[in-house]
């Protein structure tokens, strides 16, 4: 899983989230350290005229009925990040410090290293988003 700070940087760079079942997210501004998962049972997206909200159904641990989608920070999975790299993705390798993702942009290879593969993918995607701006 990518760190929350990387997820925030991805969102600030313009990564759009279309919530889907199985997506993980955090709610940092509510002092909740939990990572939530969208499901059809307890946490699901509701489309309202004023926008999307994430509803918490049947939760008794804390008083949280719903939050606006914009309050939640999407934590994309490794497979989602790899897919978003599209045709720029070249390879994922293990190295001495963790994992290295190589992408190719305009014929030039660029590498991103992190302890976890998902984080290396996230850094590569952040680079692509920022370069496109």
N, C-alpha and C positions, 0 to 999 in steps of 0.2 A: 504494500500500500504506500502511496506517496505521502510525504509529510504535509501537514496542513499548510505550512508556509508556502510550499510549492504550489499547492492547489489554489491558494489565494493569489499568488503571482500569475498563474495561468488564467484565472478569471479576470484579473485586472488587465491582462494583456488582450483579453477579448474572447477567450474560449467560451463558447455558448454551451449550455447544458439543456438537453431535452430529456427530462427525467424518464427513466424506464425501470421496470421491475428488475431488481438485482443491483441497481446503482447504490453506491455507498455515499454518505454525506455526513458532514459535521455541522454543528450550529455553534460557532465560537462566541457569539455575542450574548449567549444565554448562560454562560458559565457551566456548560455541559461538556464533559470530557468524552462523552460517548460517541461512537461512530454508529450511525443508523443505516439500515438497508431498506430500500423501497421494496415492498411486497404487496401482495393482494390481500393480506390478512391484517397486519397491524399498522403499517406505514404506507400510505398510498397518495398519489397526486390527484387533486381535484381541480378541474378547470372551472373557474368562476368568471363572471363577466369582468371583474376587476383584475383578473390574472390568476396564475396558478398558485395553489397553496398545497402544502404537504400536511396531510391529516394523520394524526396519531389515534388509531382506533383501539379502544379497549386497554389502554395503558393506565395502570394504577400506580406505578412507581413514582411518577411526578405529575404535577399539574401542567400538562402541555397538550392542548387540543390540536393546534395547528400552527404552522409558521408560513410566512410568505416564502416562495421559492427563492427570492433574492437574499433572504437571511441565511440560507443554507449554502454551504460550500461543498461542491461536488468533489469527490475523491475518486477520479477515474481509475479503473483497474488496468493492469498491465496490458491485457488484450485490447482494451479500448484505446489506450495511448498508442500502441503499435499500429492499430488500424488508422488512427488519425495522422500518423506519419506518412501514410500512403506510399507512393512510389519513391519517396526519398529514402526510405528505410533500406539499409544494406545488410546489417548483421547485428547480432547480440553475442557478446563473448564474455566469459568469465575471465577476470584478471586477478592480480594479487590483492587488490583492494575491494573487489566486488564484481561489478558488471560494467561493460563498456558497450554503448550503442553507437553505431556508425550510421550516419545519414549522408546522402550526397545531394548537394544543391549546386546547380549550374556547373556540374563537372568537378566540383571540389568536395572531397570527403571531409566530414567534421565528426569528431568523437566527443562523447559525453559519458563520464564515469561517475558512478555512485555505488554505495554499498548494496542497494537493492536494484534489481532490473527495472522495476516500475519507476523508480526515481530517475534513473538514467533516461528512460523513455520520456518522462515528463520534462526533463531539462532539454532534451532534443526538441520536443514539441514547442516548448516555450521559445526556444531559439527561432524556430520556423515562424511562429506567430509574430514575434517581434521583428523579424527580418522582412515580413510581408507588409508591415506597416510603413 
